[in-house]
Amino acid sequence: MSQQFLQCGRYRLSTQPGHKPLVMGILNVTPDSFSDGGNFYSLEFALSRAEQMIADGVDIIDIGGESTRPGIAPLSLDEELRRVMPVIYALRDCGKPLSIDTYKPQVMREALLADVDMINDINGFRAPGAIEAVADSDAGLCIMHMQGEPQTMQQQPVYADVVQEVTAFLQQRVTALEAGGVRRERLCIDPGFGFGKSLEHNLALLTHTRQMIDTLQLPLLAGMSRKSMIGALTGKPLEQRLAGSIGAALAAAAQGAMIIRVHDVAETVDALDVWRAGMGAV
């Protein structure tokens, strides 16, 4: 039987089959997200954006200080902490679970001390010390698959069987986390759409999402919002990918994904509500 809930720090989120998928709103606090890189403006903008997400019906707010788009250079530890920690402290009593999008164990530790509820790691908790950093908390942990590194991952991704290989990787990481003392109800999985995958690979993962859920018996997070796969399918530039992103969200939800990570919260919430009503869901 699939996991019925996700222990997410201070929150217990229902993930039982048939429940409405949770909408995770993306809150980027990176220089290219703001008109300038100043702390005051960035924090003010982030809080305003988070307030709008809450009004729009967001279920989880995912805070990220480092861009992981293809070809991007790594960010220093100090700079990532400088960007994200003021936002976490400012939002920790907002009434919604807070997630931190990071692969650095020290950022994980600092965020957990500030009561963050979830760690969303594109590196699958493979960095030395990552499992130890999260093991003693109650935070939810999202394990993502990525082939290669952000700087090079989209150059020539190759798989013999992408669904089998991604599933096997996620199972291995689940086993490693459980061996490190992490309770299973804290775990969810992410096949990593766009992280070391071609369009063909992404579509194979999307159409086999339910198979991965059935195999691993864990809630699955799908993050396709505005990604290049949407552009490839629609022929639309980044700023015109809303409709395609909603289509991807509904496709993932139909396959059983229980967390949908998006930029456009209000539109995705509405689309999921109408889709569920049309499917006869309560």
HELIX and SHEET records of a PDB file:
HELIX    1   1 PRO A   31  SER A   33  5                                   3    
HELIX    2   2 ASN A   39  ASP A   56  1                                  18    
HELIX    3   3 LEU A   77  LEU A   91  1                                  15    
HELIX    4   4 PRO A  105  LEU A  113  1                                   9    
HELIX    5   5 ALA A  130  VAL A  134  1                                   5    
HELIX    6   6 VAL A  162  ALA A  179  1                                  18    
HELIX    7   7 ARG A  184  ARG A  186  5                                   3    
HELIX    8   8 LEU A  199  THR A  207  1                                   9    
HELIX    9   9 THR A  209  LEU A  216  1                                   8    
HELIX   10  10 SER A  228  THR A  234  1                                   7    
HELIX   11  11 LEU A  238  GLN A  240  5                                   3    
HELIX   12  12 LEU A  242  ALA A  254  1                                  13    
HELIX   13  13 VAL A  265  GLY A  278  1                                  14    
SHEET    1   A 2 PHE A   5  CYS A   8  0                                        
SHEET    2   A 2 TYR A  11  SER A  14 -1                                        
SHEET    1   B 8 LEU A 187  ASP A 190  0                                        
SHEET    2   B 8 GLY A 140  MET A 144  1                                        
SHEET    3   B 8 MET A 118  ASP A 121  1                                        
SHEET    4   B 8 LEU A  98  ASP A 101  1                                        
SHEET    5   B 8 ILE A  60  GLY A  64  1                                        
SHEET    6   B 8 LEU A  22  ASN A  28  1                                        
SHEET    7   B 8 ILE A 259  VAL A 262  1                                        
SHEET    8   B 8 LEU A 221  ALA A 222  1                                        
END                                                                             
